[in-house]
Amino acid sequence: QVQLVESGGGLAQPGGSLRLSCAASGFAFSSYPMNWYRQAPGKEREWVATIDTVYSTNYGESVKGRFTISRDNAKNTVNLQMNSLKPEDTAVYYCNTYLYRYGDQWGKGALVTVSL
């Protein structure tokens, strides 16, 4: 059974930092690229970042230079370090991967709120 479980969301002030983690199980984690998406209230889900199987990374323009995605294949986790947070980063953040046999897999999400 494939599972993606996000943790680490919460409240941060503008300019602050938060770190999200996603614990993966039920598939060969090291063999798959991993993604973070987010969905702000009233908006469509937005791609945030990707890390592939050789640790290459890509970021959406809105987070480039502020967010860092990383993975630990020994622990089957993917992380998102979020710095210089802005109110517009407020969203539910989702961990995602695409499995060849089972398609898109999503976690339940972690709420990040950036506010004074």
N, C-alpha and C positions, 0 to 999 in steps of 0.2 A: 504494500500500500504506500503510494507516494504521499509524503507530507512535507509541507513547507510551513514553518512556524516563525513568524516575526516577533521580535521583542525589542525593547529599548525606546519606544516612542514616549512622548510626554510633552511637557510645556517648556519652552525656551524663550528667552528674551531676544529681541532683535540684536544681531551681532554675536549671539551665543552659539553653542555647539551641542549637538546630540549625535549619538552613535546607534545605528540600528543593526541588528543581527538577524539572520535567518538560518534556522537549523533545518537541514534537509535530511530526509530519510526515504528509503524504499526504492532507490535507484542508484546507479553508478555515478555519484556526484562529480567526481573528477573528470568525467568524460563529456560533460555538458557545460556550455556557456550558461551563465546566470545573469539575471536582469533585476533591476529595480524599476518599478513604475510608481506613479502617484496619481491620486485623483482628488482634486480640490472640490469643495462644495459647489454644486451647480456646473461643474466643468467635466469634460471628457478625460478619461484616463490618459496620462502622459508618460512616455518613456523617459527615464531618468539616467540610467547608466547600465552598461554591460561589461562583464569580465569574461573572457573566453578561457579555453582550456590551457592556453599557454600564457595566461595572465595579462594579455593585452586588454586595454580598457578603452571605452568610449563613453562620452557624456553628452547629455542634451545641452544645448547652448545656455539655457537658463541656469544651469548648475555648474558649468565648466569653471574650474579654478577654485571652487568652494567645496565641492563634494568629492570624496574619494571612495571608490569601490575596491574591495579586496576579498580574497577567499582564502580559506584554510582547508585544504583537502583532507588533512589528517582528522579534522573535527567536523567535516561536512557542513561548514558554515560559510556564508557570504555576508559581508558587512558593508555598511554605508556610513562613512564618517562625514558628518554635515557640519561645516564651519560657516561663519559669517552668515548665519541664518537671517532670512528676511520674512516679513509677514506673508508674503506671497508664496513662501515655501510651505505654508499650512496646508496639510492634505493628509489623506490616508495613504501610507506607503505600502506597496505590495512587492513581495518577492516572487519571482517568476522564472520558469524554465520551460523549454519546449522539448518534450521527449518524443523520439521518433515513433514509438509505438502508441503512445497515449495522448499525444498532442500537448497543448498548453496546460501548464500546471500553475496554480496560484495559491498563495497563502491567504489567510483571512484579513491580513492587513494590520498595520500599526499606525495609530493616530499621532501626528506631529502637529503641535500648535505653537506658532511663533507670535508672541504678543507681549506687550508690557504688563 
